[in-house]
Amino acid sequence: MSFLSRAFAPNRARLAGVTVAHGAPSVARRCSRTGKACQPIELIGIRRTSQFEVGIHNKPTSSKGTQIVPRYGDFNIQDRVYAITGGGRGLGLSMADALVEAGAKVYCLDRLDTPSTNFNDSKRRASEHGGRLEYRKVDVRDTQTVNEIFADIAARDKRLDGLVAAAGINHLQSALDHTQTALEDVMSINYNGVFNTATAAARQMLHYESPGSMLLVASMSGLIANKGMTSPVYNSSKAAVIQLTRSLAMEWGRSGIRVNSLCPGHVVTPMVEMVFQKNPASRAIWEAENMLGRLAMPEEFRGCALFALSDASSFMTGSTLVIDGGHTAW
C-alpha cells in the first residue's frame, strides 16, 4: 500500500460511489447506490489577476476539457518538480519518498559522493508510482553551482514547483570552547546553504512563472535550548532559518511563492546518532522530555512534506510547523 493509501484510507468510505463532473457553475453529483441526484454544490470562484499570483496550480483536465477530480485532489502532485537538499539520506530522503509516491519528479541534492543504500529502494518505488527520483552531488555553500543545478532542473520541464531545504550539520561544543572554524562550518551550511538554495529555487519559479512552495527545515532547537545537547551555534542557526522563512514569505508571497519552516523534534538520523556516540545519556534524556516518550523516525515526516508542498496548504505561508512529539508543549 502506498503512502497516500495508508494516510487517507479511513476517509475512503465517505467518497465511494460519488461521481463528480465539473465545467458548469455548479457541480452535479449522482449517488451510484441510489441513482438519485444529489443537491448541486456551488463552485467557489477565486479572484486572480494571473495564474501566477495566487500560487495555486491548475487542476488536470481530460482530452474533452472536463476537469478530472481525483480523490484528495489538493494533495495531487503528479508530474510536479521538486528539489530536496540533504536528500541523500535521513529526513530529506524520507520526504522525497512521499513526493515520488505521489507521482512527483524529485531531485535529491547532497554533498555525499553517493546517496545512502536506501536511495535505490526509493528510486524503485518512484517508478512504481509514476514518479522519478534522481541524485545530484552539490555543496549548498557553493552559490554558483547551486544556481546552475537549479537552473538545469527547472529547464527540463520548464517548471519548479517546490523545495525542501534539509541540508544541515551539528557541532557539539560549549560556547566558550567553540572554535571559529566550527562556527563558520555550521552557519555556512545551516543558514547560508538554506539561503542559497531558497534563492536559487525562487529564481527559477519566477523565471518560469511557476507557483511554488518551500519547506525550510529548521528545528525545535531554534525555539528552545535542548537538554543533553550543548550546541549553541547549531541552535542559533536554526533560529535564523525560522526568521528567514518569515522574511522570504513576505518578500515572495505576492509572486505566488509560499515559504514555511519545519521544526522537527529529536529524529533518529545519522546526525543524531553522532550525538549519541559523544553523549550516550542524551537518548534517555530526550525520550523523557517529550510527551510520547520516544524519538521520531524520519518516515514520520512524509505527510508533512506532502501537505506543505501541495495545494493542500495553499493558504499557509510564513508559518512554522512544530512536529516534536510535544517536546515544546510542556
C-alpha positions in Angstrom: 0.0 0.0 0.0 1.4 3.4 -0.9 2.0 6.3 1.5 -1.1 8.1 0.2 -3.3 5.0 0.6 -2.1 4.5 4.2 -2.6 8.1 5.1 -6.1 8.5 3.8 -7.6 5.0 4.0 -10.1 5.9 6.8 -11.8 8.5 4.6 -12.4 6.4 1.5 -15.8 5.2 2.5 -17.2 8.7 2.5 -16.2 9.2 -1.1 -17.0 5.9 -2.6 -19.8 5.8 -5.2 -19.9 9.5 -5.9 -19.3 10.8 -9.4 -18.3 14.5 -9.7 -18.5 16.4 -13.0 -17.1 19.9 -13.4 -17.5 22.6 -16.1 -20.7 24.4 -15.0 -21.4 27.0 -12.3 -22.3 24.1 -10.0 -21.2 20.5 -9.5 -23.8 17.9 -10.3 -23.5 14.7 -8.3 -25.3 11.4 -8.6 -25.1 8.7 -6.0 -24.3 5.3 -7.6 -26.0 3.5 -4.7 -29.5 5.1 -5.0 -29.3 6.6 -8.5 -30.8 9.8 -7.1 -29.4 13.2 -7.9 -27.7 15.0 -5.0 -28.1 18.7 -4.4 -25.7 20.7 -6.5 -22.8 22.3 -4.8 -22.0 25.8 -6.0 -18.4 26.3 -7.0 -16.4 28.9 -5.2 -14.6 31.3 -7.5 -11.1 32.5 -6.7 -10.2 36.0 -8.0 -6.8 36.1 -9.6 -5.2 38.7 -11.8 -3.0 35.9 -13.2 -2.5 32.2 -12.6 0.9 33.0 -11.1 -0.4 35.5 -8.5 -2.1 33.1 -6.0 0.2 30.2 -6.2 -2.4 27.5 -6.8 -1.8 25.1 -9.6 -4.4 24.4 -12.3 -6.3 21.1 -11.9 -5.7 18.5 -14.6 -8.2 18.2 -17.4 -9.3 15.4 -19.7 -9.0 15.5 -23.5 -12.6 16.6 -23.6 -11.9 19.6 -21.4 -13.8 18.2 -18.4 -11.9 18.6 -15.1 -10.6 15.4 -13.6 -11.2 15.5 -9.9 -9.0 12.9 -8.1 -9.7 11.9 -4.6 -7.9 14.3 -2.2 -7.1 16.4 -5.3 -5.4 19.1 -3.2 -2.7 16.5 -2.5 -2.2 15.7 -6.1 1.4 16.5 -7.2 1.6 14.2 -10.3 4.4 15.4 -12.6 5.4 18.3 -10.4 9.1 19.0 -9.9 10.8 19.3 -6.6 14.3 19.6 -5.2 15.4 18.4 -1.8 18.8 19.3 -0.3 20.1 16.9 2.3 18.2 14.3 0.2 20.9 11.7 0.2 19.8 10.1 3.4 17.8 10.6 6.6 15.0 13.1 6.8 15.5 14.5 3.3 15.3 11.1 1.6 12.2 10.2 3.6 10.4 13.3 2.4 11.5 12.5 -1.1 9.8 9.1 -0.7 6.5 10.7 0.0 6.7 13.0 -3.0 7.6 10.3 -5.5 4.9 8.0 -4.2 2.5 10.8 -5.1 3.9 10.9 -8.6 6.3 13.8 -8.5 9.7 14.2 -10.1 12.2 14.7 -7.3 15.9 15.7 -7.3 17.8 14.8 -4.2 20.8 17.0 -3.7 23.6 16.3 -1.2 27.3 16.6 -0.8 27.7 12.9 -0.4 29.6 11.2 -3.2 26.8 8.6 -3.3 23.4 8.6 -1.5 22.6 6.0 1.2 21.7 2.4 0.2 18.1 3.3 0.9 18.1 5.6 -2.2 17.8 2.7 -4.6 14.7 1.4 -2.8 13.2 4.9 -3.0 14.1 5.0 -6.7 12.3 1.7 -7.3 9.2 2.9 -5.5 9.3 6.1 -7.6 9.0 4.1 -10.8 6.2 2.0 -9.4 4.1 5.1 -8.6 4.8 7.1 -11.8 7.3 9.4 -10.1 11.0 10.0 -10.8 14.0 10.2 -8.4 17.4 11.5 -9.3 20.5 12.3 -7.3 22.9 15.3 -7.8 26.0 15.9 -5.8 26.3 19.6 -4.6 27.6 21.6 -1.7 25.0 24.1 -0.7 27.7 26.6 0.2 28.8 26.8 -3.5 26.4 29.5 -4.7 27.3 29.3 -8.4 26.9 25.5 -8.6 23.7 25.6 -6.7 22.2 28.2 -9.1 23.4 26.2 -12.1 21.9 22.9 -10.8 18.6 24.5 -10.1 18.5 26.1 -13.5 19.2 22.8 -15.1 16.5 21.0 -13.1 13.9 23.6 -13.9 14.8 23.8 -17.6 14.0 20.1 -18.1 10.2 20.6 -17.5 10.1 24.4 -17.7 9.0 24.5 -14.1 10.0 24.1 -10.5 7.2 23.5 -8.0 8.9 23.2 -4.7 11.9 22.9 -2.5 12.7 21.2 0.8 15.9 22.6 2.3 17.0 19.9 4.7 20.8 20.0 4.4 22.4 20.7 7.8 25.1 19.7 10.3 25.5 19.8 14.0 28.5 20.5 16.2 28.5 19.7 19.9 30.7 22.2 21.8 30.2 24.7 24.6 30.2 28.4 23.7 33.5 29.1 25.4 35.3 26.3 23.6 33.6 26.7 20.2 36.1 27.4 17.5 35.7 30.0 14.8 36.2 27.3 12.1 33.4 25.1 13.5 31.1 28.2 13.9 31.6 29.1 10.2 31.0 25.5 9.1 27.7 25.2 10.9 26.4 28.6 9.9 27.6 28.3 6.3 25.6 25.1 5.8 22.7 25.5 8.1 21.9 29.2 7.3 23.9 30.3 4.2 23.1 27.0 2.5 19.4 27.3 3.1 19.5 30.9 1.8 21.4 29.9 -1.3 19.0 27.1 -2.2 15.9 29.1 -1.4 17.0 32.0 -3.6 18.1 29.6 -6.4 14.7 27.9 -6.4 12.9 31.2 -6.3 14.8 32.5 -9.4 13.6 29.5 -11.4 10.0 29.8 -10.1 9.9 33.4 -11.1 11.6 32.8 -14.4 9.1 30.1 -15.5 6.2 31.8 -13.7 5.7 28.6 -11.8 3.8 28.9 -8.4 5.8 27.1 -5.8 6.1 26.1 -2.2 9.3 25.8 0.0 9.8 24.0 3.3 12.9 25.1 5.1 13.9 22.6 7.7 14.8 24.3 11.0 14.5 22.5 14.3 12.8 22.8 17.7 16.3 23.7 18.7 15.6 27.1 17.1 12.9 27.6 19.6 14.4 26.1 22.8 17.7 25.1 24.3 17.9 21.2 24.3 18.7 19.4 27.5 21.5 16.9 26.8 22.8 18.7 23.8 25.3 21.6 24.1 25.3 23.2 20.7 24.8 27.0 20.9 25.7 27.7 17.3 23.5 24.9 15.8 20.6 26.2 17.8 21.2 29.7 16.7 21.5 28.7 13.0 18.0 27.0 13.2 16.5 30.1 14.9 17.9 32.1 11.9 16.1 29.7 9.5 12.8 30.3 11.2 13.2 34.0 10.8 14.4 33.7 7.2 11.2 31.8 6.5 9.1 34.7 7.6 11.2 37.2 5.6 11.1 35.2 2.4 7.4 34.5 2.7 6.8 38.2 3.0 9.0 39.0 0.1 7.8 36.4 -2.4 4.1 35.8 -1.4 2.6 38.1 -4.0 4.6 36.4 -6.6 3.0 33.0 -5.9 5.8 31.5 -3.8 5.0 30.2 -0.3 7.7 29.6 2.3 7.2 27.7 5.5 9.6 26.1 8.1 9.6 22.8 9.8 10.8 22.3 13.3 11.2 18.6 14.0 11.9 17.2 17.4 14.6 14.7 18.0 14.7 12.4 15.0 16.8 9.3 14.7 19.1 10.3 11.8 22.8 9.8 11.2 23.4 13.3 12.7 21.6 12.4 15.9 23.4 9.1 16.1 26.6 11.1 16.2 25.3 13.0 19.3 24.6 9.6 21.0 28.1 8.5 20.3 29.5 11.6 22.1 26.9 11.6 24.8 25.1 8.2 25.2 23.0 9.6 28.1 21.3 12.0 25.7 18.9 9.4 24.3 17.2 8.7 27.6 17.0 12.4 28.4 15.4 13.3 25.0 12.9 10.4 25.2 11.8 11.6 28.7 11.5 15.2 27.5 8.6 14.8 25.1 5.1 13.7 25.7 5.3 10.5 23.6 8.3 9.2 25.4 10.2 8.3 22.3 12.2 9.7 19.4 10.8 10.2 16.0 11.7 8.3 12.9 12.3 10.1 9.5 9.3 8.4 8.0 7.0 10.2 10.3 7.6 13.5 8.4 6.5 12.3 5.0 2.9 13.5 5.5 4.2 16.9 6.5 6.2 17.2 3.3 3.3 16.3 1.1 1.0 18.7 2.9 3.5 21.6 2.7 4.4 21.2 -0.9 0.9 20.5 -2.3 -2.1 22.7 -2.8 -3.5 21.3 0.5 -1.5 24.1 2.2 -2.3 26.8 -0.4 -3.1 29.5 2.2 -0.2 28.7 4.5 3.0 30.8 4.3 5.4 32.3 6.8 4.3 29.5 9.3 6.4 27.2 11.5 5.3 23.6 11.7 6.4 22.2 15.0 6.4 18.4 15.0 8.2 17.3 18.1 6.1 14.8 20.0 5.0 17.6 22.4 8.6 18.4 23.4 8.0 22.2 23.4 4.4 22.0 24.6 5.0 21.2 28.3 
